[in-house]
Amino acid sequence: MSTESNPGEYISHHLQNFCVGQCENMGFWSFKLDTLFISFGIAVILIYIGYRVGRDLSLSKPSGIQNVIEIVVEFVDQQIKDIFPGRNLLIGPLALTIFVWVFLMNTMDLIPVDLLPKLAGGVGIHSLRAVPTAEIDTTFALALTVFALIVYYNIKVKGLVGYIKQFLFHPFGKYLIPINVIMTTIEELAKPVSLGLRLFGNMFAGELIFLLIALLSLAGYGAAWVPQIILDTLWAIFHILIITLQAFIFMLLTIVYLSIAHTKEEH
């Protein structure tokens, strides 16, 4: 059945990953190769650009890409100065990496939805998803990495006993320890859940809207490509704000959560 007569099949096809392993039920040993290759490919490009700019760094005649990187670095550095207490050499590189990497993965949503799948089809790959952050696996991998750092710095700064006390005596004091444990556990687990779901939800919704707009040109209503171009352009302009905002929020919450972990006072 053609995608023109079955829009559901068209959308379903675009939401299928290039996968190996236990792909039918998406078991533990299923590997979404498109998500892995695209996300790591973006990371490699990011590292290479950073290396080239660092190697050719010029104070008198900075290149355009150097100016852009300096603006981003200064922006991230200002956020850290405004939020983070004390000094930690990891926070700056971590926040910068999260912001730029998440932003670049998000920008894959601006590529026409049929372009990369058709190119992949030419080499025998019949399903491909181009937006890593529209995959809940990616967003939760990032969120759980941040959560691991939160736990690590809580224990490092407060000590293991101090971290356990946070669960026992926060927020209602020593007379409601069972309730404190439940409330604090929920509060801690909400951090990676909110980080992962917020990014995934926004990017997945954006991907679906682009697919729905693309269906206009497949519906067979004459010059349907005209409204598709208009709607695609309008949504892409608005979506640039969304992908930037989501990268910023993920970075900002990471800084906030780690700043709380570095603070010894109760919250």
MARBA-3410 file (N, C-alpha, C, O; in Angstrom, 1 decimal):
267
0.9,-1.2,0.0,0.0,0.0,0.0,0.9,1.2,0.0,1.9,1.3,0.8 ~ 0.6,2.2,-0.8,1.4,3.4,-1.0,1.2,4.3,0.2,0.2,4.3,0.9 ~ 2.2,5.2,0.4,2.1,6.1,1.5,1.1,7.2,1.2,0.5,7.8,2.1 ~ 0.8,7.4,-0.1,-0.2,8.4,-0.5,-1.6,7.9,0.0,-2.4,8.8,0.5 ~ -1.9,6.7,-0.1,-3.2,6.2,0.4,-3.2,5.7,1.8,-4.3,5.5,2.4
-2.0,5.6,2.4,-1.9,5.2,3.8,-1.0,6.1,4.6,0.2,5.8,4.7 ~ -1.4,7.3,5.0,-0.5,8.2,5.7,0.1,7.6,7.0,1.2,7.9,7.4 ~ -0.7,6.7,7.6,-0.2,6.1,8.8,1.0,5.2,8.6,1.9,5.2,9.4 ~ 1.0,4.6,7.4,2.2,3.8,7.0,3.4,4.7,6.8,4.5,4.3,7.1 ~ 3.1,5.8,6.1,4.2,6.8,5.9,4.9,7.2,7.2,6.1,7.2,7.3
4.1,7.6,8.1,4.6,8.1,9.4,5.3,7.0,10.1,6.4,7.2,10.7 ~ 4.7,5.8,10.2,5.2,4.7,10.9,6.6,4.3,10.3,7.5,4.0,11.0 ~ 6.7,4.4,8.9,8.0,4.0,8.3,9.1,5.0,8.7,10.2,4.6,8.9 ~ 8.7,6.3,8.8,9.7,7.3,9.2,10.1,7.2,10.6,11.1,7.8,11.1 ~ 9.3,6.5,11.4,9.6,6.4,12.9,10.3,5.1,13.2,10.5,4.8,14.3
10.7,4.3,12.1,11.4,3.1,12.3,12.9,3.3,12.3,13.4,4.1,11.4 ~ 13.6,2.7,13.2,15.1,2.9,13.2,15.8,1.8,12.3,15.3,0.8,12.0 ~ 17.0,2.2,11.9,17.9,1.2,11.3,18.5,0.5,12.5,19.4,1.0,13.2 ~ 18.0,-0.7,12.7,18.3,-1.4,14.0,18.8,-2.8,13.7,18.5,-3.5,12.7 ~ 19.7,-3.3,14.6,20.1,-4.7,14.6,19.9,-5.3,16.0,19.9,-4.6,17.0
19.8,-6.6,16.0,19.6,-7.3,17.3,18.1,-7.6,17.5,17.4,-7.9,16.6 ~ 17.7,-7.4,18.8,16.3,-7.7,19.2,15.4,-6.5,18.8,14.9,-5.8,19.7 ~ 15.2,-6.3,17.6,14.5,-5.1,17.1,13.0,-5.2,17.1,12.3,-4.2,17.2 ~ 12.5,-6.4,17.0,11.0,-6.6,16.9,10.3,-6.1,18.2,9.3,-5.4,18.1 ~ 10.9,-6.5,19.4,10.3,-6.0,20.6,11.2,-5.0,21.3,11.0,-4.6,22.5
12.2,-4.5,20.6,13.1,-3.5,21.1,13.7,-3.9,22.5,13.6,-3.2,23.4 ~ 14.2,-5.1,22.5,14.8,-5.7,23.7,16.1,-5.0,24.1,16.5,-4.1,23.4 ~ 16.7,-5.5,25.1,17.9,-4.9,25.6,19.0,-5.0,24.6,19.9,-4.0,24.5 ~ 19.1,-6.0,23.8,20.1,-6.2,22.8,19.7,-5.7,21.4,20.2,-6.2,20.4 ~ 18.9,-4.7,21.4,18.6,-4.0,20.1,19.4,-2.7,20.0,19.5,-2.0,21.0
20.1,-2.6,18.9,21.0,-1.4,18.7,20.5,-0.6,17.5,20.4,-1.0,16.4 ~ 20.1,0.7,17.9,19.6,1.6,16.8,20.8,2.3,16.2,21.4,3.3,16.7 ~ 21.3,1.7,15.1,22.5,2.1,14.5,22.5,3.6,14.0,23.5,4.3,14.0 ~ 21.3,4.0,13.5,21.2,5.3,13.0,21.4,6.3,14.1,22.1,7.3,13.9 ~ 20.8,6.1,15.2,20.9,7.0,16.4,22.4,7.0,16.9,22.9,8.1,17.1
23.0,5.8,16.9,24.4,5.8,17.4,25.3,6.5,16.4,26.1,7.3,16.9 ~ 25.2,6.2,15.1,26.1,6.7,14.2,26.0,8.3,14.0,27.0,9.0,14.0 ~ 24.7,8.7,14.0,24.5,10.2,13.8,25.0,10.9,15.0,25.6,12.0,14.9 ~ 24.6,10.5,16.2,25.0,11.2,17.5,26.5,11.2,17.6,27.1,12.2,18.0 ~ 27.1,10.0,17.4,28.6,10.0,17.6,29.3,10.7,16.4,30.4,11.3,16.6
28.7,10.7,15.2,29.2,11.4,14.1,29.2,12.9,14.4,30.2,13.6,14.1 ~ 28.2,13.4,14.9,28.1,14.8,15.3,29.2,15.1,16.3,29.8,16.2,16.3 ~ 29.4,14.2,17.3,30.4,14.4,18.3,31.8,14.5,17.7,32.6,15.3,18.1 ~ 32.0,13.6,16.8,33.4,13.6,16.1,33.6,14.9,15.4,34.7,15.5,15.4 ~ 32.5,15.4,14.6,32.7,16.6,13.9,32.9,17.8,14.9,33.7,18.7,14.6
32.2,17.8,16.0,32.4,18.8,17.0,33.8,18.8,17.6,34.4,19.9,17.7 ~ 34.3,17.6,17.9,35.7,17.5,18.4,36.7,18.0,17.3,37.6,18.7,17.6 ~ 36.5,17.7,16.1,37.4,18.1,15.0,37.4,19.6,14.8,38.4,20.2,14.7 ~ 36.2,20.2,14.8,36.1,21.7,14.7,36.8,22.3,15.8,37.5,23.3,15.6 ~ 36.6,21.8,17.1,37.3,22.4,18.2,38.8,22.3,18.1,39.5,23.2,18.5
39.2,21.1,17.6,40.7,20.9,17.4,41.2,21.9,16.4,42.3,22.5,16.6 ~ 40.5,22.1,15.2,41.0,23.0,14.2,41.0,24.4,14.7,42.0,25.1,14.4 ~ 40.0,24.8,15.3,39.9,26.2,15.8,41.0,26.4,16.9,41.7,27.5,16.9 ~ 41.2,25.5,17.8,42.3,25.6,18.8,43.7,25.7,18.2,44.5,26.4,18.7 ~ 43.9,24.9,17.1,45.2,24.9,16.5,45.5,26.1,15.7,46.6,26.6,15.7
44.4,26.7,15.1,44.6,27.9,14.3,44.1,29.2,15.1,43.8,30.2,14.4 ~ 44.1,29.1,16.4,43.6,30.2,17.2,44.4,31.5,16.9,45.6,31.5,16.9 ~ 43.6,32.6,16.7,44.3,33.9,16.4,43.6,35.0,17.2,42.3,35.1,17.2 ~ 44.4,35.8,17.9,43.8,36.9,18.7,43.6,38.2,17.8,42.8,39.0,18.1 ~ 44.5,38.3,16.8,44.4,39.5,15.9,43.4,39.4,14.8,42.7,40.3,14.5
43.3,38.2,14.2,42.4,38.0,13.1,41.6,36.7,13.3,41.9,35.7,12.6 ~ 40.7,36.7,14.2,39.9,35.4,14.5,39.0,35.1,13.3,38.5,36.0,12.6 ~ 38.9,33.8,13.0,38.0,33.4,11.9,36.6,33.5,12.4,36.3,33.7,13.6 ~ 35.7,33.3,11.4,34.2,33.4,11.7,33.8,32.3,12.7,33.1,32.6,13.6 ~ 34.3,31.1,12.5,33.9,30.0,13.4,34.5,30.2,14.8,33.9,29.8,15.8
35.7,30.8,14.9,36.3,31.1,16.2,35.4,32.1,16.9,35.2,32.0,18.1 ~ 35.0,33.1,16.2,34.1,34.1,16.8,32.8,33.5,17.4,32.4,33.8,18.5 ~ 32.2,32.6,16.6,31.0,31.9,17.0,31.3,31.1,18.3,30.5,31.1,19.2 ~ 32.4,30.3,18.3,32.7,29.5,19.4,33.0,30.3,20.7,32.6,30.0,21.8 ~ 33.7,31.5,20.5,33.9,32.4,21.6,32.6,32.9,22.2,32.5,33.0,23.4
31.7,33.2,21.3,30.4,33.7,21.8,29.7,32.7,22.6,29.1,33.0,23.7 ~ 29.7,31.4,22.1,29.0,30.3,22.8,29.7,30.1,24.2,29.1,29.9,25.2 ~ 31.1,30.0,24.2,31.8,29.8,25.4,31.5,30.9,26.4,31.3,30.5,27.6 ~ 31.5,32.1,26.0,31.3,33.2,26.9,29.9,33.1,27.5,29.6,33.4,28.7 ~ 28.9,32.7,26.6,27.5,32.6,27.1,27.4,31.5,28.1,26.8,31.7,29.2
28.0,30.3,27.9,27.9,29.2,28.8,28.6,29.6,30.1,28.2,29.3,31.2 ~ 29.8,30.2,30.0,30.6,30.6,31.2,29.8,31.6,32.0,29.9,31.5,33.3 ~ 29.0,32.5,31.4,28.2,33.4,32.2,27.1,32.7,33.0,26.8,33.1,34.1 ~ 26.5,31.7,32.4,25.5,30.9,33.1,26.1,30.2,34.3,25.5,30.2,35.4 ~ 27.3,29.7,34.1,27.9,29.0,35.3,28.3,30.0,36.4,28.1,29.7,37.5
28.8,31.1,36.0,29.1,32.1,37.0,27.9,32.6,37.8,28.0,32.9,39.0 ~ 26.8,32.7,37.1,25.5,33.1,37.8,24.9,32.1,38.7,24.2,32.4,39.6 ~ 25.2,30.8,38.4,24.5,29.7,39.1,25.4,28.9,40.0,25.0,28.6,41.2 ~ 26.5,28.5,39.5,27.3,27.5,40.2,28.2,28.1,41.3,28.9,29.1,41.1 ~ 28.1,27.5,42.5,28.9,28.0,43.6,30.3,27.4,43.6,30.5,26.3,43.2
31.3,28.2,44.0,32.7,27.7,44.0,33.3,27.5,42.7,33.0,28.2,41.7 ~ 34.1,26.4,42.6,34.9,26.2,41.4,35.0,24.7,41.1,35.4,23.9,42.0 ~ 34.7,24.3,39.9,34.9,22.9,39.5,35.3,22.9,38.0,34.5,23.4,37.2 ~ 36.5,22.3,37.7,37.0,22.4,36.4,36.2,21.6,35.4,36.3,21.7,34.2 ~ 35.3,20.7,35.9,34.5,19.8,35.0,33.3,20.5,34.5,32.8,20.2,33.4
32.7,21.4,35.3,31.4,22.0,35.0,31.4,22.8,33.7,30.5,22.6,32.9 ~ 32.4,23.6,33.4,32.5,24.4,32.2,32.5,23.5,30.9,31.6,23.7,30.1 ~ 33.5,22.6,30.8,33.5,21.7,29.6,32.2,20.9,29.5,31.7,20.7,28.4 ~ 31.7,20.4,30.6,30.5,19.6,30.6,29.3,20.4,30.1,28.6,19.9,29.2 ~ 29.1,21.6,30.6,27.9,22.4,30.2,28.1,22.8,28.7,27.1,22.8,28.0
29.3,23.2,28.3,29.5,23.5,26.9,29.2,22.4,26.0,28.6,22.5,24.9 ~ 29.7,21.2,26.3,29.5,20.0,25.5,28.0,19.7,25.4,27.5,19.4,24.3 ~ 27.3,19.7,26.5,25.9,19.4,26.5,25.2,20.4,25.6,24.3,20.0,24.8 ~ 25.4,21.7,25.8,24.7,22.7,25.0,24.9,22.5,23.5,24.0,22.5,22.7 ~ 26.2,22.4,23.1,26.5,22.3,21.7,26.1,21.0,21.1,25.5,21.0,20.0
26.3,19.9,21.8,26.0,18.6,21.2,24.5,18.4,21.1,24.0,17.9,20.1 ~ 23.8,18.8,22.2,22.3,18.6,22.1,21.8,19.5,21.0,20.8,19.1,20.3 ~ 22.3,20.7,20.9,21.8,21.7,19.9,22.0,21.1,18.5,21.1,21.1,17.6 ~ 23.2,20.5,18.2,23.5,20.0,16.9,22.7,18.8,16.6,22.2,18.6,15.5 ~ 22.5,17.9,17.6,21.6,16.8,17.4,20.1,17.2,17.1,19.5,16.6,16.3
19.7,18.3,17.8,18.4,18.8,17.6,18.2,19.4,16.2,17.2,19.3,15.5 ~ 19.3,20.0,15.6,19.2,20.6,14.3,19.0,19.6,13.2,18.6,20.0,12.1 ~ 19.2,18.3,13.4,19.0,17.3,12.4,17.5,17.3,12.1,17.1,16.8,11.0 ~ 16.6,17.8,13.0,15.2,17.9,12.7,14.9,18.9,11.6,13.8,18.9,11.1 ~ 15.8,19.8,11.3,15.5,20.8,10.3,15.8,20.3,8.8,15.5,20.9,7.9
16.5,19.1,8.7,16.7,18.5,7.4,15.4,17.9,6.9,14.7,17.3,7.7 ~ 15.1,18.1,5.6,13.8,17.6,5.1,13.6,16.1,5.5,14.6,15.3,5.3 ~ 12.4,15.8,5.9,12.2,14.4,6.5,12.5,13.3,5.5,12.8,12.2,6.0 ~ 12.3,13.5,4.2,12.5,12.4,3.3,13.9,12.3,2.7,14.3,11.4,2.1 ~ 14.7,13.4,3.0,16.1,13.4,2.3,17.0,12.3,2.8,17.4,11.5,1.9
17.3,12.2,4.1,18.2,11.2,4.5,17.7,9.8,4.4,18.4,8.9,4.0 ~ 16.4,9.5,4.7,15.9,8.2,4.4,16.0,7.7,2.9,16.3,6.6,2.7 ~ 15.8,8.7,2.0,15.9,8.3,0.6,17.4,8.1,0.2,17.7,7.1,-0.5 ~ 18.3,8.9,0.8,19.7,8.6,0.5,20.2,7.3,1.1,20.9,6.5,0.6 ~ 19.6,7.0,2.3,19.9,5.7,3.0,19.4,4.5,2.1,20.0,3.5,2.0
18.2,4.8,1.6,17.6,3.7,0.8,18.4,3.4,-0.5,18.4,2.3,-0.9 ~ 19.2,4.4,-1.0,20.0,4.1,-2.1,21.2,3.2,-1.8,21.7,2.7,-2.8 ~ 21.5,3.0,-0.6,22.6,2.1,-0.2,22.1,0.9,0.5,22.8,0.2,1.2 ~ 20.7,0.7,0.4,20.2,-0.6,1.0,19.7,-0.5,2.4,19.3,-1.5,3.0 ~ 19.6,0.7,3.0,19.1,0.9,4.3,17.7,1.4,4.2,17.4,2.5,3.7
16.7,0.6,4.6,15.3,0.9,4.3,14.6,1.6,5.4,13.4,2.0,5.2 ~ 15.2,1.9,6.5,14.6,2.7,7.5,15.7,3.5,8.2,16.8,3.0,8.5 ~ 15.4,4.8,8.5,16.4,5.6,9.1,15.7,6.8,9.9,14.7,7.4,9.4 ~ 16.1,7.0,11.1,15.7,8.2,11.8,16.9,9.1,12.1,17.9,8.7,12.6 ~ 16.7,10.4,11.7,17.9,11.3,11.6,18.0,12.1,12.9,19.1,12.8,13.0
17.1,12.1,13.8,17.1,13.0,14.9,17.4,12.2,16.2,16.5,11.6,16.7 ~ 18.6,12.2,16.7,18.9,11.3,17.9,18.1,11.7,19.1,17.8,10.9,19.9 ~ 17.9,13.0,19.3,17.2,13.5,20.5,15.7,13.3,20.4,15.0,13.5,21.4 ~ 15.2,12.8,19.3,13.8,12.3,19.2,13.6,10.9,19.6,12.5,10.3,19.6 ~ 14.7,10.3,20.1,14.8,8.9,20.6,14.9,9.0,22.1,15.8,9.7,22.6
14.0,8.4,22.8,14.1,8.4,24.3,15.3,7.8,24.8,15.8,8.1,25.9 ~ 15.9,6.8,24.1,17.2,6.2,24.5,18.3,7.3,24.6,19.0,7.3,25.6 ~ 18.4,8.1,23.7,19.4,9.2,23.7,19.2,10.2,24.8,20.2,10.4,25.6 ~ 18.0,10.7,25.0,17.8,11.7,26.0,18.0,11.1,27.4,18.5,11.8,28.3 ~ 17.6,9.9,27.6,17.7,9.3,28.9,19.2,8.9,29.2,19.7,8.9,30.3
19.9,8.5,28.1,21.3,8.3,28.3,22.1,9.5,28.8,22.9,9.5,29.7 ~ 21.7,10.7,28.2,22.3,11.9,28.6,21.9,12.3,30.0,22.7,12.7,30.8 ~ 20.6,12.1,30.3,20.0,12.4,31.6,20.6,11.6,32.7,21.0,12.1,33.8 ~ 20.8,10.3,32.4,21.3,9.4,33.4,22.8,9.6,33.7,23.3,9.4,34.8 ~ 23.5,10.1,32.7,24.9,10.5,32.8,25.0,11.7,33.8,25.9,11.7,34.7
24.2,12.7,33.6,24.1,13.8,34.5,23.7,13.4,35.9,24.3,13.9,36.9 ~ 22.8,12.5,36.0,22.3,12.0,37.3,23.4,11.3,38.0,23.6,11.4,39.2 ~ 24.2,10.5,37.3,25.4,9.8,37.9,26.4,10.8,38.5,26.9,10.6,39.6 ~ 26.6,11.9,37.8,27.4,13.0,38.3,26.8,13.7,39.5,27.5,14.1,40.5 ~ 25.5,13.8,39.5,24.8,14.4,40.7,25.1,13.6,41.9,25.4,14.1,43.0
24.9,12.3,41.8,25.1,11.4,42.9,26.5,11.4,43.4,26.8,11.5,44.6 ~ 27.5,11.4,42.4,28.9,11.4,42.7,29.3,12.6,43.5,30.0,12.5,44.5 ~ 28.8,13.8,43.0,29.3,15.0,43.7,28.5,15.2,45.0,29.0,15.8,46.0 ~ 27.3,14.7,45.1,26.6,14.7,46.4,27.4,14.0,47.5,27.6,14.4,48.6 ~ 27.9,12.8,47.1,28.7,12.0,48.0,30.1,12.6,48.3,30.6,12.6,49.4
30.7,13.1,47.2,32.0,13.7,47.4,32.0,15.0,48.3,32.9,15.2,49.1 ~ 31.0,15.8,48.1,30.9,17.1,48.8,30.3,16.9,50.2,30.9,17.4,51.2 ~ 29.3,16.1,50.3,28.6,16.0,51.6,29.1,14.8,52.4,28.8,14.7,53.6 ~ 29.7,13.8,51.7,30.1,12.6,52.3,28.9,11.6,52.2,27.8,12.0,52.1 ~ 29.2,10.3,52.3,28.2,9.3,52.2,27.2,9.5,53.3,26.0,9.4,53.0
27.6,9.7,54.5,26.7,9.9,55.6,25.8,11.1,55.4,24.6,11.1,55.7 ~ 26.4,12.2,55.0,25.7,13.4,54.7,24.7,13.3,53.6,23.6,13.8,53.7 ~ 25.0,12.5,52.6,24.0,12.2,51.5,22.9,11.4,52.0,21.7,11.6,51.6 ~ 23.2,10.4,52.8,22.1,9.6,53.4,21.2,10.4,54.3,20.0,10.2,54.3 ~ 21.8,11.3,55.1,21.0,12.2,56.0,20.0,13.0,55.2,19.0,13.3,55.7
20.5,13.4,54.0,19.6,14.2,53.2,18.3,13.5,52.9,17.2,14.1,52.8 ~ 18.4,12.1,52.7,17.2,11.3,52.5,16.4,11.1,53.8,15.1,11.1,53.7 ~ 17.1,11.1,54.9,16.4,10.8,56.2,15.7,12.0,56.8,14.6,11.9,57.3 ~ 16.3,13.2,56.7,15.8,14.3,57.4,15.3,15.5,56.6,14.8,16.5,57.1 ~ 15.3,15.3,55.3,14.7,16.3,54.3,13.5,15.8,53.7,13.5,14.6,53.2
12.4,16.5,53.6,12.2,18.0,54.0,11.5,18.2,55.3,11.4,19.4,55.7 ~ 11.1,17.1,56.1,10.2,17.4,57.2,10.8,17.1,58.6,10.1,17.1,59.6 ~ 12.1,16.9,58.6,12.8,16.7,59.9,12.8,15.3,60.4,12.3,14.4,59.7 ~ 13.4,15.0,61.6,13.7,13.7,62.0,12.4,12.9,62.5,12.5,11.7,62.6 ~ 11.3,13.5,62.6,10.1,12.8,63.1,9.3,12.2,62.0,8.3,11.5,62.2
9.6,12.5,60.7,8.9,11.9,59.6,9.9,11.3,58.6,9.8,11.5,57.4 ~ 10.8,10.4,59.1,11.8,9.8,58.3,11.3,9.0,57.2,11.8,9.1,56.0 ~ 10.2,8.1,57.4,9.7,7.3,56.2,9.2,8.2,55.1,9.4,8.0,53.9 ~ 8.5,9.3,55.5,8.0,10.2,54.5,9.1,11.0,53.8,9.1,11.2,52.6 ~ 10.1,11.3,54.6,11.3,12.0,54.0,12.0,11.2,53.0,12.4,11.7,51.9
12.2,9.9,53.3,12.9,9.0,52.3,12.1,8.9,51.0,12.7,9.0,50.0 ~ 10.8,8.8,51.1,9.9,8.7,49.9,10.0,10.0,49.1,10.2,10.0,47.9 ~ 9.8,11.1,49.8,9.8,12.4,49.1,11.1,12.7,48.5,11.2,13.2,47.3 ~ 12.2,12.5,49.2,13.5,12.8,48.7,13.9,11.9,47.5,14.5,12.3,46.5 ~ 13.5,10.6,47.6,13.8,9.7,46.5,13.0,10.1,45.3,13.6,10.1,44.2
11.8,10.5,45.4,11.0,11.0,44.3,11.6,12.3,43.7,11.7,12.4,42.5 ~ 12.1,13.1,44.6,12.7,14.4,44.1,14.0,14.1,43.4,14.2,14.8,42.3 ~ 14.8,13.2,43.8,16.0,12.9,43.1,15.8,12.2,41.8,16.4,12.5,40.8 ~ 14.8,11.2,41.8,14.5,10.5,40.5,13.9,11.4,39.5,14.0,11.2,38.3 ~ 13.2,12.5,40.0,12.5,13.4,39.0,13.5,14.2,38.2,13.2,14.7,37.1
14.8,14.3,38.7,15.8,15.1,37.9,16.1,14.4,36.6,16.0,15.1,35.6 ~ 16.5,13.1,36.5,16.8,12.6,35.2,15.5,12.4,34.4,15.6,12.5,33.2 ~ 14.4,12.1,35.1,13.2,11.9,34.3,12.8,13.2,33.6,12.4,13.2,32.4 ~ 12.8,14.3,34.3,12.4,15.6,33.7,13.4,16.0,32.6,13.0,16.5,31.6 ~ 14.7,15.8,32.8,15.7,16.1,31.8,15.4,15.3,30.5,15.4,15.8,29.4
15.3,14.0,30.7,15.1,13.1,29.5,13.8,13.3,28.8,13.8,13.4,27.6 ~ 12.7,13.3,29.6,11.4,13.4,28.9,11.1,14.8,28.3,10.5,14.8,27.2 ~ 11.6,15.9,28.9,11.4,17.2,28.3,12.0,17.3,26.9,11.4,17.7,26.0 ~ 13.3,16.9,26.8,14.0,17.0,25.5,13.3,16.0,24.5,13.1,16.4,23.4 ~ 13.1,14.8,24.9,12.5,13.8,24.0,11.1,14.3,23.5,10.8,14.2,22.3
10.3,14.7,24.4,8.9,15.1,24.1,8.9,16.2,23.1,8.1,16.2,22.1 ~ 9.7,17.2,23.3,9.7,18.4,22.4,10.2,18.0,21.0,9.7,18.4,20.0 ~ 11.3,17.2,21.0,11.9,16.8,19.7,11.0,15.8,18.9,10.9,15.9,17.7 ~ 10.4,14.9,19.6,9.5,13.9,19.0,8.3,14.6,18.4,7.9,14.3,17.3 ~ 7.7,15.6,19.1,6.6,16.3,18.6,7.0,17.1,17.4,6.2,17.2,16.4
8.2,17.7,17.4,8.6,18.5,16.2,8.8,17.6,15.0,8.4,18.0,13.9 ~ 9.3,16.4,15.2,9.5,15.4,14.2,8.1,15.0,13.6,8.0,14.9,12.3 ~ 7.2,14.8,14.4,5.8,14.4,13.9,5.2,15.5,13.1,4.5,15.3,12.1 ~ 5.3,16.8,13.6,4.7,17.9,12.8,5.4,18.0,11.4,4.7,18.3,10.5 ~ 6.7,17.8,11.3,7.3,17.9,10.0,6.8,16.7,9.1,6.6,16.9,7.9
6.6,15.6,9.7,6.0,14.5,8.9,4.6,14.8,8.5,4.2,14.4,7.3 ~ 3.8,15.4,9.3,2.4,15.7,8.9,2.4,16.8,7.8,1.6,16.7,6.9 ~ 3.3,17.7,7.9,3.4,18.7,6.8,3.8,18.1,5.5,3.3,18.4,4.5 ~ 4.8,17.1,5.6,5.3,16.4,4.4,4.2,15.6,3.7,4.2,15.4,2.5 ~ 3.2,15.2,4.5,2.1,14.4,3.9,1.2,15.2,3.0,0.5,14.7,2.1
1.3,16.6,3.1,0.5,17.4,2.2,0.9,17.2,0.8,0.1,17.2,-0.1 ~ 2.2,17.0,0.5,2.7,16.8,-0.8,2.5,15.4,-1.3,2.7,15.2,-2.5 ~ 2.1,14.5,-0.4,1.8,13.1,-0.8,0.3,12.8,-1.0,-0.1,11.7,-1.3 ~ -0.5,13.8,-0.7,-1.9,13.6,-0.6,-2.6,13.6,-1.9,-3.8,13.2,-2.1 ~ -1.9,14.1,-2.9,-2.5,14.1,-4.3,-3.5,15.3,-4.5,-4.4,15.1,-5.4
-3.3,16.4,-3.8,-4.3,17.5,-4.0,-3.6,18.6,-4.8,-3.5,19.7,-4.4 ~ -3.2,18.3,-6.0,-2.7,19.3,-6.9,-1.4,19.9,-6.4,-0.5,19.2,-6.1 ~ -1.4,21.2,-6.3,-0.2,21.9,-5.9,-0.1,21.9,-4.4,0.1,23.0,-3.8 ~ -0.1,20.7,-3.8,0.0,20.6,-2.3,1.4,21.0,-1.8,1.6,21.4,-0.7 ~ 2.4,21.0,-2.7,3.7,21.3,-2.3,3.8,22.8,-2.0,4.7,23.2,-1.3
2.9,23.7,-2.5,3.0,25.1,-2.2,2.7,25.3,-0.7,3.5,25.9,0.0 ~ 1.5,24.8,-0.1,1.4,25.0,1.3,2.4,24.2,2.1,2.7,24.7,3.2 ~ 2.9,23.1,1.6,4.0,22.4,2.3,5.2,23.3,2.5,5.8,23.3,3.6 ~ 5.6,24.0,1.4,6.8,24.8,1.5,6.6,25.9,2.5,7.4,26.3,3.3 ~ 5.4,26.5,2.4,5.1,27.6,3.4,5.0,27.2,4.8,5.7,27.8,5.7
4.3,26.0,5.0,4.2,25.5,6.4,5.6,25.0,6.9,5.9,25.2,8.1 ~ 6.3,24.4,6.0,7.6,23.9,6.4,8.5,25.0,6.9,9.2,25.0,7.9 ~ 8.5,26.1,6.1,9.3,27.3,6.4,9.0,27.9,7.7,9.8,28.2,8.5 ~ 7.6,28.1,7.9,7.2,28.7,9.1,7.5,27.9,10.3,8.0,28.4,11.4 ~ 7.2,26.6,10.2,7.5,25.7,11.4,9.0,25.6,11.6,9.4,25.5,12.8
9.8,25.6,10.5,11.3,25.5,10.7,11.8,26.7,11.4,12.7,26.6,12.3 ~ 11.3,27.9,11.1,11.7,29.1,11.8,11.4,29.1,13.3,12.2,29.4,14.1 ~ 10.2,28.6,13.5,9.8,28.5,14.9,10.5,27.4,15.6,10.9,27.5,16.8 ~ 10.8,26.3,14.9,11.5,25.2,15.5,13.0,25.5,15.9,13.5,24.9,16.7 ~ 13.6,26.4,15.1,14.9,26.9,15.5,15.0,27.4,16.9,15.9,27.1,17.7
13.9,28.1,17.3,13.8,28.6,18.7,13.7,27.4,19.7,14.3,27.4,20.7 ~ 12.9,26.4,19.3,12.6,25.2,20.1,13.9,24.5,20.4,14.2,24.1,21.5 ~ 14.6,24.2,19.3,15.8,23.3,19.4,16.9,24.0,20.2,17.7,23.4,20.9 ~ 17.0,25.4,20.1,18.0,26.1,20.9,17.5,26.2,22.3,18.4,26.0,23.2 ~ 16.2,26.4,22.5,15.7,26.5,23.9,15.9,25.2,24.7,16.2,25.2,25.8
15.6,24.1,24.0,15.8,22.8,24.6,17.2,22.4,25.0,17.5,21.9,26.1 ~ 18.1,22.8,24.1,19.6,22.6,24.4,19.9,23.5,25.6,20.7,23.0,26.5 ~ 19.5,24.7,25.7,19.8,25.6,26.8,19.2,25.1,28.1,19.9,25.2,29.1 ~ 17.9,24.7,28.0,17.3,24.2,29.3,18.0,22.9,29.8,18.2,22.8,31.0 ~ 18.4,22.0,28.9,19.1,20.8,29.4,20.4,21.2,30.0,20.8,20.7,31.1
21.2,22.2,29.4,22.4,22.6,30.0,22.2,23.3,31.3,22.9,23.1,32.3 ~ 21.2,24.2,31.4,20.9,25.0,32.6,20.5,24.1,33.7,21.0,24.3,34.8 ~ 19.6,23.2,33.5,19.2,22.3,34.6,20.4,21.4,35.1,20.5,21.1,36.3 ~ 21.3,21.1,34.2,22.5,20.3,34.6,23.3,21.1,35.5,23.8,20.6,36.5 ~ 23.5,22.4,35.2,24.3,23.3,36.1,23.6,23.5,37.4,24.2,23.4,38.5
22.3,23.7,37.4,21.5,23.8,38.6,21.6,22.6,39.5,21.9,22.7,40.7 ~ 21.4,21.4,38.9,21.4,20.2,39.7,22.8,20.0,40.3,22.9,19.5,41.5 ~ 23.8,20.2,39.5,25.2,20.0,40.0,25.6,21.1,41.1,26.3,20.8,42.0 ~ 25.0,22.3,40.9,25.3,23.3,42.0,24.6,22.9,43.3,25.2,23.2,44.3 ~ 23.4,22.3,43.2,22.8,21.8,44.5,23.6,20.7,45.1,23.8,20.7,46.3
24.2,19.8,44.2,25.0,18.7,44.8,26.3,19.3,45.4,26.8,18.6,46.3 ~ 26.7,20.5,45.0,27.9,21.0,45.6,27.7,21.9,46.8,28.6,22.4,47.5 ~ 26.4,22.0,47.2,26.0,22.9,48.3,25.7,22.0,49.5,25.0,21.0,49.4 ~ 26.4,22.3,50.6,26.3,21.4,51.8,25.0,21.7,52.6,24.5,20.8,53.4 ~ 24.4,22.9,52.5,23.2,23.2,53.2,22.0,22.3,52.7,22.0,21.9,51.5
21.0,22.1,53.5,19.9,21.4,53.2,19.0,22.2,52.2,19.0,23.5,52.3 ~ 18.2,21.6,51.3,17.4,22.3,50.4,16.0,21.8,50.6,15.1,22.3,49.9
END
